[in-house]
């Protein structure tokens, strides 16, 4: 209802136009872009430092990190595949080595 109001629509359009102009001016300003790049780089470096410190602290307390858990999940998946393969081979061998059933023996004797 409010968005249908022509005055409100004009205010939104004017605000969008002004914000677009300001954003364009900032993005074309070399000093601003250098400062922004330095800020982003510093934030990324700080994040890396915090992550390494957290990993060190967790390791010192003998608590697994998310990376440790992912590695273990991968190893578990590998072991599951190996187990499935071995189970299939065991079942195959059991079929080959199974003693003849009563029906099989009766059929052999009848010949």
MMTF fields as JSON, N, C-alpha, C and O atoms, coordinates in Angstrom:
{
  "mmtfVersion": "1.0.0",
  "mmtfProducer": "UNKNOWN",
  "numBonds": 443,
  "numAtoms": 444,
  "numGroups": 111,
  "numChains": 1,
  "numModels": 1,
  "chainsPerModel": [1],
  "groupsPerChain": [111],
  "chainIdList": ["A"],
  "bondAtomList": [4, 2, 8, 6, 12, 10, 16, 14, 20, 18, 24, 22, 28, 26, 32, 30, 36, 34, 40, 38, 44, 42, 48, 46, 52, 50, 56, 54, 60, 58, 64, 62, 68, 66, 72, 70, 76, 74, 80, 78, 84, 82, 88, 86, 92, 90, 96, 94, 100, 98, 104, 102, 108, 106, 112, 110, 116, 114, 120, 118, 124, 122, 128, 126, 132, 130, 136, 134, 140, 138, 144, 142, 148, 146, 152, 150, 156, 154, 160, 158, 164, 162, 168, 166, 172, 170, 176, 174, 180, 178, 184, 182, 188, 186, 192, 190, 196, 194, 200, 198, 204, 202, 208, 206, 212, 210, 216, 214, 220, 218, 224, 222, 228, 226, 232, 230, 236, 234, 240, 238, 244, 242, 248, 246, 252, 250, 256, 254, 260, 258, 264, 262, 268, 266, 272, 270, 276, 274, 280, 278, 284, 282, 288, 286, 292, 290, 296, 294, 300, 298, 304, 302, 308, 306, 312, 310, 316, 314, 320, 318, 324, 322, 328, 326, 332, 330, 336, 334, 340, 338, 344, 342, 348, 346, 352, 350, 356, 354, 360, 358, 364, 362, 368, 366, 372, 370, 376, 374, 380, 378, 384, 382, 388, 386, 392, 390, 396, 394, 400, 398, 404, 402, 408, 406, 412, 410, 416, 414, 420, 418, 424, 422, 428, 426, 432, 430, 436, 434, 440, 438],
  "bondOrderList": [1, 1, 1, 1, 1, 1, 1, 1, 1, 1, 1, 1, 1, 1, 1, 1, 1, 1, 1, 1, 1, 1, 1, 1, 1, 1, 1, 1, 1, 1, 1, 1, 1, 1, 1, 1, 1, 1, 1, 1, 1, 1, 1, 1, 1, 1, 1, 1, 1, 1, 1, 1, 1, 1, 1, 1, 1, 1, 1, 1, 1, 1, 1, 1, 1, 1, 1, 1, 1, 1, 1, 1, 1, 1, 1, 1, 1, 1, 1, 1, 1, 1, 1, 1, 1, 1, 1, 1, 1, 1, 1, 1, 1, 1, 1, 1, 1, 1, 1, 1, 1, 1, 1, 1, 1, 1, 1, 1, 1, 1],
  "groupList": [{"groupName": "UNK", "atomNameList": ["N", "CA", "C", "O"], "elementList": ["N", "C", "C", "O"], "formalChargeList": [0, 0, 0, 0], "bondAtomList": [1, 0, 2, 1, 3, 2], "bondOrderList": [1, 1, 2], "singleLetterCode": "X", "chemCompType": "L-PEPTIDE LINKING"}],
  "groupTypeList": [0, 0, 0, 0, 0, 0, 0, 0, 0, 0, 0, 0, 0, 0, 0, 0, 0, 0, 0, 0, 0, 0, 0, 0, 0, 0, 0, 0, 0, 0, 0, 0, 0, 0, 0, 0, 0, 0, 0, 0, 0, 0, 0, 0, 0, 0, 0, 0, 0, 0, 0, 0, 0, 0, 0, 0, 0, 0, 0, 0, 0, 0, 0, 0, 0, 0, 0, 0, 0, 0, 0, 0, 0, 0, 0, 0, 0, 0, 0, 0, 0, 0, 0, 0, 0, 0, 0, 0, 0, 0, 0, 0, 0, 0, 0, 0, 0, 0, 0, 0, 0, 0, 0, 0, 0, 0, 0, 0, 0, 0, 0],
  "groupIdList": [1, 2, 3, 4, 5, 6, 7, 8, 9, 10, 11, 12, 13, 14, 15, 16, 17, 18, 19, 20, 21, 22, 23, 24, 25, 26, 27, 28, 29, 30, 31, 32, 33, 34, 35, 36, 37, 38, 39, 40, 41, 42, 43, 44, 45, 46, 47, 48, 49, 50, 51, 52, 53, 54, 55, 56, 57, 58, 59, 60, 61, 62, 63, 64, 65, 66, 67, 68, 69, 70, 71, 72, 73, 74, 75, 76, 77, 78, 79, 80, 81, 82, 83, 84, 85, 86, 87, 88, 89, 90, 91, 92, 93, 94, 95, 96, 97, 98, 99, 100, 101, 102, 103, 104, 105, 106, 107, 108, 109, 110, 111],
  "secStructList": [7, 4, 4, 4, 7, 2, 2, 2, 2, 2, 2, 2, 2, 2, 2, 2, 2, 2, 2, 2, 2, 2, 2, 2, 2, 2, 2, 2, 7, 2, 2, 2, 2, 2, 2, 2, 2, 2, 2, 2, 2, 2, 2, 2, 2, 2, 2, 2, 2, 2, 2, 2, 2, 2, 2, 2, 2, 2, 2, 2, 6, 6, 7, 7, 7, 2, 2, 2, 2, 2, 2, 2, 2, 2, 2, 2, 2, 2, 2, 2, 2, 2, 2, 2, 2, 2, 2, 2, 2, 2, 2, 2, 2, 2, 2, 2, 2, 7, 7, 7, 7, 2, 2, 2, 2, 2, 2, 2, 2, 2, 7],
  "xCoordList": [0.823, 0.0, 0.88, 0.67, 1.861, 2.75, 3.624, 3.94, 4.01, 4.858, 4.106, 4.722, 2.803, 1.975, 1.896, 1.551, 2.209, 2.114, 3.129, 4.32, 2.688, 3.605, 4.705, 5.839, 4.377, 5.373, 6.46, 7.651, 6.022, 6.968, 7.856, 9.063, 7.273, 8.046, 9.107, 10.242, 8.729, 9.672, 10.807, 11.967, 10.471, 11.508, 12.484, 13.694, 11.975, 12.832, 13.726, 14.927, 13.156, 13.937, 15.035, 16.162, 14.711, 15.705, 16.809, 17.988, 16.433, 17.421, 18.339, 19.55, 17.769, 18.569, 19.535, 20.69, 19.048, 19.893, 21.074, 22.213, 20.794, 21.862, 22.859, 24.068, 22.353, 23.257, 24.135, 25.315, 23.564, 24.319, 25.435, 26.558, 25.115, 26.101, 27.236, 28.409, 26.885, 27.898, 28.781, 30.004, 28.159, 28.926, 29.885, 31.032, 29.419, 30.254, 31.448, 32.572, 31.192, 32.277, 33.293, 34.5, 32.808, 33.726, 34.565, 35.772, 33.916, 34.637, 35.655, 36.623, 35.45, 36.413, 37.508, 38.46, 37.383, 38.375, 39.497, 39.276, 40.707, 41.84, 42.205, 42.51, 42.18, 42.519, 41.526, 41.908, 40.245, 39.224, 39.423, 39.35, 39.674, 39.85, 41.087, 41.053, 42.189, 43.382, 43.096, 43.516, 42.379, 42.033, 41.128, 41.289, 40.182, 39.265, 40.033, 39.791, 40.959, 41.76, 42.608, 42.697, 43.229, 44.036, 43.178, 43.605, 41.978, 41.075, 40.67, 40.672, 40.325, 39.923, 41.103, 40.938, 42.284, 43.482, 43.768, 44.061, 43.685, 43.92, 42.883, 43.218, 41.637, 40.581, 40.842, 40.658, 41.264, 41.565, 42.752, 42.744, 43.779, 44.947, 44.548, 44.987, 43.717, 43.264, 42.46, 42.598, 41.629, 40.832, 41.737, 41.522, 42.748, 43.698, 44.423, 44.622, 44.818, 45.506, 44.599, 45.033, 43.357, 42.394, 42.162, 42.115, 42.018, 41.797, 42.991, 42.81, 44.217, 45.41, 45.487, 45.83, 45.166, 45.193, 44.143, 44.402, 42.971, 41.909, 42.332, 42.105, 42.944, 43.411, 44.475, 44.473, 45.378, 46.431, 45.826, 46.225, 44.86, 44.22, 43.459, 43.55, 42.71, 41.965, 42.906, 42.645, 43.987, 44.974, 45.595, 45.798, 45.896, 46.478, 45.524, 45.954, 44.214, 43.212, 42.784, 41.884, 43.438, 43.148, 41.704, 41.047, 41.227, 39.888, 40.063, 40.812, 39.38, 39.555, 38.973, 37.96, 39.642, 39.159, 38.199, 38.042, 37.566, 36.664, 37.447, 36.934, 38.678, 39.519, 39.823, 39.824, 40.082, 40.336, 39.112, 39.235, 37.942, 36.699, 36.479, 36.07, 36.745, 36.576, 37.526, 37.143, 38.771, 39.73, 39.241, 39.325, 38.733, 38.231, 37.009, 36.86, 36.144, 34.982, 35.437, 34.869, 36.454, 36.988, 37.556, 37.343, 38.279, 38.843, 37.746, 37.849, 36.697, 35.58, 34.898, 34.554, 34.706, 34.091, 34.95, 34.424, 36.271, 37.171, 37.048, 36.969, 37.031, 36.91, 35.576, 35.518, 34.502, 33.199, 33.23, 32.668, 33.889, 33.996, 34.798, 34.423, 35.901, 36.719, 35.903, 35.924, 35.189, 34.368, 33.298, 33.071, 32.641, 31.624, 32.234, 31.644, 33.415, 34.096, 34.46, 34.275, 34.978, 35.338, 34.102, 34.132, 33.033, 31.786, 31.282, 30.836, 31.359, 30.915, 31.794, 31.284, 33.093, 34.012, 33.773, 33.795, 33.545, 33.278, 31.987, 31.936, 30.963, 29.691, 29.88, 29.312, 30.676, 30.945, 31.686, 31.356, 32.696, 33.443, 32.564, 32.686, 31.693, 30.804, 29.869, 29.559, 29.419, 28.543, 29.302, 28.752, 30.559, 31.367, 31.701, 31.717, 31.963, 32.401, 31.272, 31.522, 30.054, 28.936, 28.717, 28.77, 28.467, 28.197, 26.875, 25.99, 26.737, 25.501, 24.297, 24.388, 23.192, 21.971, 21.376, 21.815, 20.384, 19.719, 19.11, 19.182, 18.512, 17.91, 18.977, 18.785, 20.113, 21.185, 21.7, 21.979, 21.825, 22.318, 21.305, 21.714, 20.014, 18.964, 18.98, 18.813, 19.175, 19.212, 20.415, 20.318, 21.554, 22.761, 22.582, 23.013, 21.966, 21.778, 20.781, 20.897, 19.827, 18.786, 19.34, 18.741, 20.425, 20.996, 21.639, 22.176],
  "yCoordList": [-1.172, 0.0, 1.253, 2.164, 1.294, 2.45, 2.524, 3.615, 1.378, 1.348, 1.824, 2.2, 1.805, 2.267, 3.793, 4.363, 4.445, 5.9, 6.547, 6.251, 7.42, 8.063, 8.877, 8.906, 9.534, 10.33, 9.413, 9.718, 8.308, 7.348, 6.763, 6.617, 6.429, 5.905, 6.911, 6.537, 8.195, 9.241, 9.353, 9.519, 9.261, 9.324, 8.154, 8.341, 6.965, 5.784, 5.962, 5.699, 6.406, 6.609, 7.651, 7.469, 8.728, 9.77, 9.226, 9.496, 8.466, 7.883, 6.909, 6.912, 6.082, 5.118, 5.844, 5.446, 6.911, 7.675, 8.297, 8.229, 8.898, 9.535, 8.496, 8.729, 7.355, 6.31, 5.772, 5.49, 5.63, 5.162, 6.144, 5.741, 7.433, 8.469, 8.45, 8.535, 8.34, 8.304, 7.062, 7.148, 5.915, 4.672, 4.785, 4.348, 5.372, 5.556, 6.46, 6.185, 7.53, 8.452, 7.759, 7.928, 6.987, 6.286, 5.251, 5.146, 4.486, 3.448, 4.022, 3.346, 5.246, 5.86, 6.618, 7.097, 6.731, 7.435, 6.454, 5.481, 6.731, 5.825, 5.691, 4.59, 6.786, 6.734, 5.853, 5.058, 6.015, 5.198, 3.723, 2.878, 3.413, 2.015, 1.399, 0.24, 2.175, 1.669, 1.4, 0.382, 2.324, 2.149, 0.934, 0.166, 0.77, -0.374, -1.682, -2.654, -1.695, -2.896, -3.237, -4.401, -2.226, -2.451, -2.977, -3.853, -2.443, -2.875, -4.333, -5.113, -4.693, -6.076, -7.019, -8.088, -6.625, -7.448, -7.638, -8.749, -6.558, -6.648, -7.542, -8.315, -7.445, -8.29, -9.758, -10.617, -10.056, -11.443, -11.974, -13.121, -11.134, -11.54, -11.804, -12.78, -10.929, -11.091, -12.374, -13.093, -12.649, -13.886, -15.11, -16.05, -15.092, -16.21, -16.375, -17.495, -15.262, -15.304, -15.88, -16.695, -15.46, -15.966, -17.459, -18.217, -17.887, -19.313, -20.151, -21.215, -19.672, -20.421, -20.485, -21.522, -19.367, -19.341, -20.294, -20.987, -20.332, -21.235, -22.686, -23.522, -22.988, -24.355, -24.757, -25.88, -23.837, -24.117, -24.36, -25.285, -23.523, -23.673, -24.991, -25.699, -25.324, -26.585, -27.782, -28.766, -27.68, -28.762, -28.928, -30.053, -27.818, -27.873, -28.523, -29.172, -28.341, -28.932, -30.317, -30.932, -30.798, -32.113, -32.201, -33.233, -31.105, -31.048, -30.986, -30.149, -31.861, -31.857, -30.592, -30.054, -30.142, -28.985, -29.478, -30.683, -28.549, -28.916, -29.663, -30.606, -29.243, -29.926, -31.356, -32.263, -31.559, -32.907, -33.799, -34.955, -33.251, -34.02, -34.383, -35.504, -33.446, -33.721, -34.822, -35.695, -34.779, -35.823, -37.179, -38.173, -37.213, -38.478, -38.972, -40.173, -38.058, -38.449, -39.093, -40.096, -38.517, -39.089, -40.475, -41.372, -40.656, -41.973, -42.993, -44.151, -42.562, -43.461, -43.892, -45.062, -42.945, -43.285, -44.291, -45.231, -44.1, -45.048, -46.434, -47.44, -46.474, -47.757, -48.435, -49.658, -47.649, -48.218, -48.872, -49.949, -48.216, -48.783, -50.079, -51.061, -50.075, -51.285, -52.392, -53.532, -52.069, -53.049, -53.629, -54.839, -52.776, -53.251, -54.197, -55.226, -53.847, -54.714, -56.048, -57.095, -56.013, -57.263, -58.107, -59.329, -57.468, -58.199, -58.898, -60.044, -58.197, -58.791, -59.979, -61.003, -59.856, -60.957, -62.152, -63.298, -61.888, -62.972, -63.691, -64.921, -62.946, -63.554, -64.407, -65.493, -63.911, -64.654, -65.959, -67.015, -65.867, -67.066, -68.061, -69.271, -67.559, -68.445, -69.186, -70.355, -68.532, -69.196, -70.31, -71.382, -70.049, -71.04, -72.237, -73.374, -71.99, -73.036, -73.65, -74.53, -73.212, -73.713, -75.185, -75.581, -76.014, -77.435, -77.569, -76.727, -78.583, -78.739, -78.878, -79.464, -78.342, -78.429, -79.82, -80.607, -80.112, -81.422, -81.678, -82.795, -80.651, -80.788, -81.094, -81.928, -80.39, -80.627, -82.052, -82.711, -82.526, -83.887, -84.904, -85.901, -84.694, -85.62, -85.667, -86.738, -84.548, -84.493, -85.257, -85.897, -85.194, -85.88, -87.38, -88.131, -87.834, -89.257, -89.86, -91.036, -89.097, -89.595, -89.888, -90.673, -89.307, -89.501, -90.791, -91.13],
  "zCoordList": [0.0, 0.0, 0.0, -0.802, 0.9, 0.986, -0.261, -0.736, -0.787, -1.981, -3.224, -4.221, -3.164, -4.279, -4.328, -5.363, -3.234, -3.12, -4.063, -3.969, -4.97, -5.931, -5.252, -5.73, -4.149, -3.434, -2.849, -2.905, -2.3, -1.727, -2.831, -2.636, -3.983, -5.115, -5.557, -5.851, -5.602, -6.021, -5.005, -5.383, -3.704, -2.66, -2.801, -2.676, -3.057, -3.236, -4.45, -4.379, -5.564, -6.788, -6.572, -7.031, -5.882, -5.601, -4.703, -4.933, -3.688, -2.78, -3.505, -3.285, -4.366, -5.132, -6.066, -6.213, -6.694, -7.61, -6.864, -7.325, -5.716, -4.927, -4.408, -4.43, -3.943, -3.436, -4.559, -4.348, -5.746, -6.905, -7.251, -7.555, -7.201, -7.509, -6.478, -6.842, -5.197, -4.123, -4.27, -4.154, -4.524, -4.691, -5.866, -5.78, -6.965, -8.146, -7.838, -8.258, -7.107, -6.741, -5.833, -6.005, -4.874, -3.961, -4.707, -4.488, -5.591, -6.323, -7.304, -7.652, -7.748, -8.662, -7.911, -8.527, -6.6, -5.782, -5.411, -4.69, -5.922, -5.715, -4.241, -3.783, -3.495, -2.068, -1.303, -0.444, -1.637, -0.974, -1.292, -0.4, -2.554, -2.959, -2.296, -1.883, -2.192, -1.503, -0.026, 0.525, 0.602, 2.011, 2.195, 3.144, 1.285, 1.359, 1.187, 1.903, 0.232, -0.017, 1.206, 1.595, 1.811, 3.011, 4.157, 4.908, 4.287, 5.351, 5.16, 6.112, 3.939, 3.646, 3.88, 4.467, 3.426, 3.623, 5.106, 5.547, 5.875, 7.32, 7.988, 8.886, 7.56, 8.129, 7.812, 8.675, 6.596, 6.218, 7.012, 7.46, 7.184, 7.972, 9.428, 10.036, 9.969, 11.352, 11.503, 12.492, 10.525, 10.576, 10.579, 11.344, 9.72, 9.676, 10.999, 11.467, 11.603, 12.891, 13.969, 14.783, 13.972, 14.965, 14.756, 15.725, 13.513, 13.226, 13.686, 14.278, 13.415, 13.843, 15.364, 15.933, 16.021, 17.491, 18.06, 19.044, 17.448, 17.915, 17.724, 18.6, 16.582, 16.336, 17.35, 17.854, 17.643, 18.627, 20.005, 20.712, 20.381, 21.689, 21.771, 22.774, 20.723, 20.718, 20.77, 21.461, 20.038, 20.034, 21.415, 21.873, 22.079, 23.417, 24.416, 25.369, 24.183, 25.081, 24.603, 25.175, 23.549, 22.979, 22.469, 22.606, 21.882, 21.298, 19.779, 19.276, 19.052, 17.591, 16.954, 17.401, 15.906, 15.147, 14.065, 13.868, 13.375, 12.278, 11.195, 10.593, 10.952, 9.97, 10.384, 9.551, 11.681, 12.192, 11.979, 11.573, 12.256, 12.109, 10.642, 10.339, 9.728, 8.298, 7.841, 7.063, 8.327, 7.967, 8.449, 7.727, 9.67, 10.218, 9.442, 9.218, 9.038, 8.242, 6.933, 6.501, 6.309, 5.074, 5.29, 4.475, 6.388, 6.688, 6.973, 6.569, 7.67, 7.959, 6.659, 6.491, 5.744, 4.455, 3.697, 3.103, 3.714, 3.051, 3.677, 2.972, 5.012, 5.703, 5.404, 5.276, 5.292, 4.96, 3.58, 3.386, 2.625, 1.279, 1.302, 0.663, 2.042, 2.153, 2.804, 2.34, 3.868, 4.577, 3.659, 3.659, 2.878, 1.943, 0.916, 0.585, 0.414, -0.547, 0.064, -0.556, 1.281, 1.954, 2.25, 2.1, 2.663, 2.942, 1.682, 1.73, 0.563, -0.696, -1.073, -1.528, -0.893, -1.214, -0.293, -0.741, 0.983, 1.937, 1.548, 1.558, 1.211, 0.809, -0.442, -0.554, -1.376, -2.609, -2.304, -2.844, -1.427, -1.047, -0.297, -0.489, 0.546, 1.294, 0.346, 0.576, -0.706, -1.682, -2.403, -2.659, -2.727, -3.439, -2.554, -3.027, -1.288, -0.379, 0.439, 1.263, 0.234, 1.021, 0.706, -0.458, 1.741, 1.488, 0.736, 0.889, -0.048, -0.823, 0.101, 1.18, -0.331, 0.465, 0.313, -0.526, 1.123, 1.081, -0.302, -0.814, -0.903, -2.215, -3.265, -4.149, -3.141, -4.118, -3.984, -4.986, -2.763, -2.547, -3.077, -3.672, -2.888, -3.356, -4.874, -5.459, -5.51, -6.968, -7.516, -8.563, -6.811, -7.255, -7.11, -7.985, -6.039, -5.792, -6.772, -7.118, -7.217, -8.103, -9.485, -10.22, -9.858, -11.199, -11.303, -12.357]
}
